[in-house]
Amino acid sequence: MWMPLQRRVVESVACAGGSTHFVQLTVPADVQEDRLTAPSRGEFGKLQSLHLLRELRAQFEASERAMPRGQVVIDTSVIDPAGAARLIVETLGLPQQQT
């Protein structure tokens, strides 16, 4: 089920000649909780409160259920960011940048 905002975004991108691909990043709850203490989270203003995370988890899960399923689904507990990026590019057949 698509929400009006999602449909508008997809249609706007299409009108401009582009296409939209949905990517879903997942992480098991225990790994997510372990990551809260990483110093880099504070540098980027990310959530660091275990209590608040647990309090908001049901809302996060409801929001995820309302989103379109990703064409690519990646469990971030088993793949690093660079590997996830490669997987997205390969799976969606996107052009690769030369470095």
Secondary structure, DSSP 8 states (H G I E B T S, - for coil): ---HHHHHHHHHHHHTT-----EEEE--HHHHHHHTT-HHHHHTT----HHHHHHHHHHHHHHHHHS---SEEEETTSS-HHHHHHHHHHHHT------
